Amino acid sequence: MKKKVVLAFSGGLDTSYCAIYLSKEMNLDVHAVLVNTGGFSETELIEIENKAKTLGVKSFVVIDETKNYYEKVIKYLVFGNVLKNNTYPLSVSAERISQATAIANYAKELNADYVAHGSTGAGNDQVRFDAIFNILIPEIKIITPIRDKKLSRESEINFLKENGILINAEKAKYSINKGIWGTSVGGKETLTSNLTLPEDAYPSPATKRTIKDIVLEFEKGELIAVDGVVYSHATEAIKALETLASPYGIGRDIHVGDTIIGIKGRVGFEAAAALITIKAHHALEKHTLTKLQLIIKDQQAMWYGNWLHEGLFLDPVMRDLESYFESTQKKVTGKVFVKLSPYLFSIIGIESKHDLMSNKFGTYGEMNNSWTGEDVKGFTKIMSNQMSIYYQVNKTE
């Protein structure tokens, strides 16, 4: 009997190469697995299954991890308002954790001899997949043909042609990863430090030219409603927001960051729902959390985002931080008013019964109801006392 390999399969160039290479060159039974994290329609899933069959795989399955992905990962990225380098909502790095975990569990279920992925040797995904596999299925060997053979996209295309598989070279110029938390786009422009992606590189066409006002509703930090429609699960609300906002071309940018392996890299992305959700949630928090809650949470969220990005999701400290984030969301409930415009959005304001900006206690810049001018004089003198002593002692400065 042939040995079994479970292949993380997306239907793209890299995983198509892997499917044929593992089957024909390594003589393995290839069991292809697509882990859907909210980026595929039913039509696309059928097309990918048909493609997998033309590549000669032994079996093909789809594992829908969308809700689990939200509950285990996305929810905490929202609670932490996590944007890598103040830009990137971790669209791909976050979903890789869920995908790798689902594939590891499937490989155990299938009693596979090997597990394979199509990561290159120059990016972050190789570390994320390998880390999860090494922890959850250490007894199963990892195969990475693209990384091990140091293949270019051109050589992969030629290999597939030689095996009777025609690839649209124009389409293959861009590497696209779709998920509920955003779509990443890599191409020749992102390999430079100065070029931007062309309009047609983004999967979602920017067709809307009018301005639209929408209302988002949060309950304990989770998005539950969009424009008055309440959804049964946050994933449905996120999808609805993406449908509304992506035609405006909102959420497009290029992230520049440090890879896990020590080089800098750029990746384009579009993540309308992710960016709007995070910014709207943060606006609501600024009204409902105390100053110290906001300061401490910002610090911890930076660590959480960095460690998730670098494949350290299974470290127990991540569960500790998630418990903390959960605790901070008890009063983060209310409405956020958002304006959608071509290529941008604006947070207009919020409405919440937990709003700490209440004129019952004072109006910023006008009057207060909780203290007197004499109270402020005494407070200021005590607060600045040590600084005053410092400058009196060090008069030459």
C-alpha positions as semicolon CSV with decimal commas, in nm:
position;residue;x (nm);y (nm);z (nm)
1;M;0,000;0,000;0,000
2;K;0,108;0,354;-0,073
3;K;0,181;0,577;0,221
4;K;-0,065;0,859;0,294
5;V;0,006;1,231;0,294
6;V;-0,242;1,498;0,401
7;L;-0,190;1,808;0,188
8;A;-0,307;2,155;0,294
9;F;-0,475;2,246;-0,034
10;S;-0,608;2,580;-0,161
11;G;-0,614;2,514;-0,534
12;G;-0,350;2,778;-0,600
13;L;-0,024;2,737;-0,787
14;D;0,188;2,612;-0,496
15;T;-0,054;2,350;-0,368
16;S;-0,137;2,234;-0,721
17;Y;0,235;2,169;-0,774
18;C;0,251;1,983;-0,444
19;A;-0,046;1,760;-0,533
20;I;0,122;1,629;-0,849
21;Y;0,474;1,616;-0,705
22;L;0,369;1,418;-0,399
23;S;0,167;1,176;-0,609
24;K;0,393;1,123;-0,909
25;E;0,742;1,197;-0,779
26;M;0,704;1,060;-0,426
27;N;0,445;0,789;-0,504
28;L;0,215;0,888;-0,218
29;D;-0,163;0,879;-0,184
30;V;-0,251;1,249;-0,159
31;H;-0,545;1,340;0,063
32;A;-0,612;1,707;-0,010
33;V;-0,777;1,920;0,258
34;L;-0,913;2,269;0,211
35;V;-0,975;2,445;0,542
36;N;-1,234;2,714;0,479
37;T;-1,193;3,013;0,709
38;G;-1,473;3,209;0,548
39;G;-1,311;3,303;0,218
40;F;-1,482;3,070;-0,029
41;S;-1,825;3,058;-0,185
42;E;-1,998;2,728;-0,260
43;T;-1,922;2,774;-0,630
44;E;-1,551;2,827;-0,558
45;L;-1,538;2,519;-0,336
46;I;-1,686;2,305;-0,615
47;E;-1,434;2,446;-0,864
48;I;-1,144;2,370;-0,628
49;E;-1,270;2,015;-0,569
50;N;-1,288;1,957;-0,945
51;K;-0,937;2,094;-0,982
52;A;-0,808;1,867;-0,707
53;K;-0,953;1,566;-0,886
54;T;-0,783;1,663;-1,214
55;L;-0,455;1,671;-1,021
56;G;-0,505;1,307;-0,926
57;V;-0,556;1,331;-0,550
58;K;-0,682;1,024;-0,366
59;S;-0,943;1,225;-0,176
60;F;-1,056;1,582;-0,124
61;V;-1,240;1,725;0,178
62;V;-1,347;2,071;0,294
63;I;-1,331;2,148;0,664
64;D;-1,530;2,460;0,755
65;E;-1,347;2,629;1,041
66;T;-1,508;2,974;1,007
67;K;-1,698;2,985;1,336
68;N;-1,422;2,807;1,525
69;Y;-1,170;3,049;1,375
70;Y;-1,376;3,340;1,505
71;E;-1,427;3,193;1,853
72;K;-1,063;3,091;1,901
73;V;-0,883;3,378;1,725
74;I;-1,072;3,665;1,560
75;K;-1,276;3,750;1,868
76;Y;-0,960;3,828;2,062
77;L;-0,810;4,029;1,776
78;V;-1,119;4,251;1,798
79;F;-1,107;4,269;2,178
80;G;-0,742;4,375;2,149
81;N;-0,794;4,606;1,846
82;V;-0,494;4,423;1,700
83;L;-0,332;4,582;1,394
84;K;0,023;4,468;1,322
85;N;0,246;4,776;1,285
86;N;-0,073;4,984;1,323
87;T;-0,176;4,864;0,976
88;Y;-0,244;4,495;0,921
89;P;-0,533;4,302;1,087
90;L;-0,334;3,975;1,069
91;S;-0,568;3,840;0,802
92;V;-0,344;3,552;0,693
93;S;-0,129;3,490;1,000
94;A;-0,442;3,449;1,212
95;E;-0,617;3,203;0,981
96;R;-0,306;2,989;0,937
97;I;-0,335;2,888;1,303
98;S;-0,687;2,754;1,253
99;Q;-0,598;2,589;0,923
100;A;-0,290;2,414;1,059
101;T;-0,479;2,290;1,366
102;A;-0,765;2,150;1,155
103;I;-0,519;1,977;0,920
104;A;-0,324;1,827;1,212
105;N;-0,646;1,685;1,359
106;Y;-0,749;1,543;1,020
107;A;-0,405;1,386;0,969
108;K;-0,441;1,207;1,304
109;E;-0,792;1,092;1,215
110;L;-0,669;0,955;0,882
111;N;-0,363;0,795;1,043
112;A;-0,147;0,969;0,781
113;D;0,223;0,901;0,737
114;Y;0,301;1,257;0,624
115;V;0,154;1,605;0,624
116;A;0,246;1,861;0,357
117;H;0,203;2,231;0,286
118;G;0,303;2,458;-0,001
119;S;0,489;2,729;0,191
120;T;0,804;2,879;0,047
121;G;1,130;2,913;0,238
122;A;1,115;3,291;0,253
123;G;0,796;3,366;0,445
124;N;0,612;3,327;0,774
125;D;0,368;3,050;0,687
126;Q;0,633;2,779;0,689
127;V;0,701;2,852;1,056
128;R;0,332;2,875;1,151
129;F;0,240;2,543;0,989
130;D;0,551;2,363;1,110
131;A;0,508;2,488;1,468
132;I;0,149;2,363;1,494
133;F;0,238;2,029;1,332
134;N;0,544;1,978;1,552
135;I;0,332;2,037;1,864
136;L;0,011;1,854;1,774
137;I;0,139;1,571;1,551
138;P;0,512;1,530;1,625
139;E;0,500;1,167;1,506
140;I;0,401;1,271;1,150
141;K;0,675;1,389;0,914
142;I;0,634;1,725;0,737
143;I;0,696;1,754;0,360
144;T;0,740;2,098;0,198
145;P;0,829;2,061;-0,173
146;I;0,829;2,432;-0,263
147;R;1,060;2,521;0,025
148;D;1,287;2,220;-0,007
149;K;1,335;2,252;-0,383
150;K;1,362;2,635;-0,373
151;L;1,115;2,668;-0,660
152;S;1,020;2,984;-0,848
153;R;0,660;3,038;-0,958
154;E;0,776;3,008;-1,320
155;S;0,932;2,666;-1,261
156;E;0,613;2,549;-1,088
157;I;0,405;2,661;-1,388
158;N;0,638;2,475;-1,625
159;F;0,622;2,158;-1,413
160;L;0,242;2,165;-1,418
161;K;0,241;2,218;-1,796
162;E;0,466;1,916;-1,838
163;N;0,207;1,716;-1,645
164;G;-0,083;1,834;-1,856
165;I;-0,211;2,105;-1,621
166;L;-0,246;2,448;-1,779
167;I;-0,213;2,747;-1,547
168;N;-0,327;3,098;-1,632
169;A;0,012;3,270;-1,608
170;E;-0,149;3,615;-1,588
171;K;-0,366;3,511;-1,295
172;A;-0,076;3,328;-1,131
173;K;0,121;3,655;-1,113
174;Y;-0,056;3,727;-0,784
175;S;-0,076;3,502;-0,481
176;I;-0,414;3,549;-0,313
177;N;-0,534;3,415;0,023
178;K;-0,898;3,473;0,115
179;G;-1,059;3,446;0,457
180;I;-1,334;3,608;0,659
181;W;-1,081;3,843;0,823
182;G;-0,937;3,971;0,495
183;T;-0,761;3,883;0,172
184;S;-0,386;3,907;0,121
185;V;-0,239;3,985;-0,221
186;G;0,125;3,925;-0,311
187;G;0,285;4,004;-0,645
188;K;0,585;4,164;-0,815
189;E;0,493;4,504;-0,669
190;T;0,506;4,378;-0,310
191;L;0,861;4,251;-0,373
192;T;0,969;4,615;-0,408
193;S;0,980;4,895;-0,151
194;N;0,814;5,160;-0,367
195;L;0,546;5,014;-0,593
196;T;0,178;4,967;-0,509
197;L;-0,061;4,704;-0,634
198;P;-0,269;4,786;-0,942
199;E;-0,646;4,812;-0,909
200;D;-0,709;4,482;-1,086
201;A;-0,484;4,290;-0,843
202;Y;-0,750;4,321;-0,572
203;P;-1,021;4,052;-0,590
204;S;-1,303;4,293;-0,492
205;P;-1,371;4,562;-0,755
206;A;-1,426;4,914;-0,619
207;T;-1,760;5,002;-0,781
208;K;-1,939;5,222;-0,524
209;R;-1,916;5,600;-0,561
210;T;-2,186;5,720;-0,322
211;I;-2,157;5,788;0,052
212;K;-2,343;5,560;0,293
213;D;-2,405;5,588;0,668
214;I;-2,429;5,260;0,859
215;V;-2,474;5,158;1,223
216;L;-2,283;4,877;1,390
217;E;-2,397;4,726;1,719
218;F;-2,168;4,554;1,968
219;E;-2,253;4,345;2,272
220;K;-1,972;4,280;2,520
221;G;-1,720;4,360;2,247
222;E;-1,869;4,138;1,975
223;L;-2,030;4,265;1,655
224;I;-2,392;4,148;1,661
225;A;-2,580;4,375;1,416
226;V;-2,521;4,574;1,098
227;D;-2,769;4,846;0,999
228;G;-3,041;4,716;1,227
229;V;-3,012;4,351;1,123
230;V;-2,921;4,129;1,417
231;Y;-2,723;3,816;1,326
232;S;-2,714;3,481;1,502
233;H;-2,334;3,475;1,505
234;A;-2,063;3,736;1,473
235;T;-1,927;3,568;1,160
236;E;-2,254;3,644;0,981
237;A;-2,236;4,009;1,090
238;I;-1,876;4,032;0,965
239;K;-1,975;3,886;0,627
240;A;-2,264;4,133;0,600
241;L;-2,031;4,424;0,676
242;E;-1,781;4,299;0,418
243;T;-2,057;4,283;0,155
244;L;-2,153;4,643;0,233
245;A;-1,804;4,790;0,252
246;S;-1,578;4,603;0,009
247;P;-1,740;4,755;-0,307
248;Y;-1,612;5,093;-0,181
249;G;-1,251;4,972;-0,203
250;I;-1,223;5,020;0,173
251;G;-0,956;4,835;0,368
252;R;-0,686;4,822;0,103
253;D;-0,327;4,877;0,207
254;I;0,023;4,732;0,197
255;H;0,176;4,605;0,519
256;V;0,550;4,624;0,573
257;G;0,680;4,406;0,852
258;D;0,951;4,187;0,997
259;T;0,915;3,819;0,916
260;I;0,969;3,549;1,176
261;I;1,286;3,441;0,994
262;G;1,443;3,786;1,015
263;I;1,385;3,957;0,682
264;K;1,147;4,240;0,601
265;G;0,857;4,184;0,366
266;R;0,554;4,355;0,212
267;V;0,208;4,216;0,149
268;G;-0,097;4,382;0,003
269;F;-0,437;4,320;0,154
270;E;-0,802;4,416;0,148
271;A;-0,993;4,378;0,474
272;A;-1,290;4,613;0,481
273;A;-1,490;4,435;0,753
274;A;-1,185;4,368;0,971
275;L;-1,060;4,727;0,971
276;I;-1,403;4,883;1,021
277;T;-1,487;4,638;1,300
278;I;-1,161;4,704;1,485
279;K;-1,183;5,082;1,453
280;A;-1,552;5,091;1,549
281;H;-1,487;4,861;1,846
282;H;-1,194;5,077;1,957
283;A;-1,409;5,391;1,940
284;L;-1,669;5,225;2,162
285;E;-1,398;5,118;2,407
286;K;-1,259;5,470;2,431
287;H;-1,598;5,578;2,563
288;T;-1,668;5,281;2,792
289;L;-1,334;5,175;2,943
290;T;-1,127;5,360;3,200
291;K;-0,795;5,522;3,118
292;L;-0,594;5,247;3,289
293;Q;-0,793;4,972;3,119
294;L;-0,715;5,126;2,780
295;I;-0,344;5,171;2,856
296;I;-0,287;4,819;2,988
297;K;-0,496;4,655;2,717
298;D;-0,307;4,835;2,440
299;Q;0,021;4,702;2,577
300;Q;-0,100;4,344;2,612
301;A;-0,268;4,350;2,269
302;M;0,062;4,438;2,104
303;W;0,224;4,128;2,255
304;Y;-0,076;3,910;2,169
305;G;-0,071;4,020;1,805
306;N;0,305;3,975;1,772
307;W;0,305;3,629;1,926
308;L;0,011;3,518;1,713
309;H;0,185;3,653;1,402
310;E;0,500;3,457;1,489
311;G;0,328;3,121;1,531
312;L;0,328;3,110;1,912
313;F;-0,049;3,076;1,943
314;L;-0,033;2,752;2,146
315;D;0,176;2,901;2,425
316;P;-0,036;2,905;2,746
317;V;0,032;3,277;2,791
318;M;-0,202;3,340;2,498
319;R;-0,491;3,184;2,695
320;D;-0,399;3,407;2,989
321;L;-0,418;3,718;2,770
322;E;-0,747;3,604;2,617
323;S;-0,898;3,573;2,965
324;Y;-0,786;3,927;3,039
325;F;-0,930;4,060;2,711
326;E;-1,260;3,885;2,783
327;S;-1,279;4,055;3,123
328;T;-1,234;4,402;2,971
329;Q;-1,537;4,364;2,741
330;K;-1,812;4,352;3,005
331;K;-1,927;4,709;2,935
332;V;-1,829;4,738;2,568
333;T;-2,188;4,742;2,444
334;G;-2,354;4,998;2,220
335;K;-2,389;5,143;1,872
336;V;-2,118;5,291;1,651
337;F;-2,204;5,521;1,361
338;V;-1,985;5,482;1,052
339;K;-1,968;5,665;0,719
340;L;-1,859;5,470;0,410
341;S;-1,700;5,660;0,120
342;P;-1,496;5,551;-0,183
343;Y;-1,165;5,407;-0,050
344;L;-1,219;5,529;0,308
345;F;-1,447;5,520;0,610
346;S;-1,501;5,747;0,911
347;I;-1,614;5,673;1,265
348;I;-1,877;5,938;1,341
349;G;-1,958;5,857;1,702
350;I;-2,109;5,612;1,948
351;E;-2,415;5,557;2,165
352;S;-2,395;5,346;2,480
353;K;-2,555;5,328;2,823
354;H;-2,202;5,268;2,954
355;D;-2,061;5,588;2,797
356;L;-1,827;5,748;3,053
357;M;-1,837;6,077;2,864
358;S;-2,145;6,193;3,053
359;N;-2,227;6,562;3,103
360;K;-2,375;6,463;3,437
361;F;-2,021;6,485;3,572
362;G;-1,881;6,761;3,355
363;T;-1,839;6,891;3,001
364;Y;-1,484;6,888;2,864
365;G;-1,351;7,240;2,806
366;E;-1,659;7,409;2,953
367;M;-1,765;7,326;3,309
368;N;-1,745;7,058;3,574
369;N;-1,993;6,933;3,829
370;S;-1,770;6,715;4,045
371;W;-1,497;6,949;4,174
372;T;-1,412;7,314;4,240
373;G;-1,136;7,536;4,108
374;E;-0,965;7,515;4,448
375;D;-0,970;7,134;4,425
376;V;-0,783;7,154;4,094
377;K;-0,525;7,398;4,236
378;G;-0,439;7,159;4,519
379;F;-0,438;6,855;4,291
380;T;-0,205;7,024;4,042
381;K;0,039;7,132;4,314
382;I;0,065;6,779;4,456
383;M;0,082;6,615;4,112
384;S;0,371;6,837;3,997
385;N;0,552;6,851;4,331
386;Q;0,835;6,610;4,250
387;M;0,899;6,773;3,911
388;S;0,911;7,111;4,084
389;I;1,169;6,982;4,333
390;Y;1,378;6,835;4,048
391;Y;1,401;7,165;3,861
392;Q;1,471;7,364;4,177
393;V;1,757;7,126;4,270
394;N;1,895;7,122;3,914
395;K;1,863;7,494;3,838
396;T;2,136;7,492;3,570
397;E;1,913;7,278;3,351
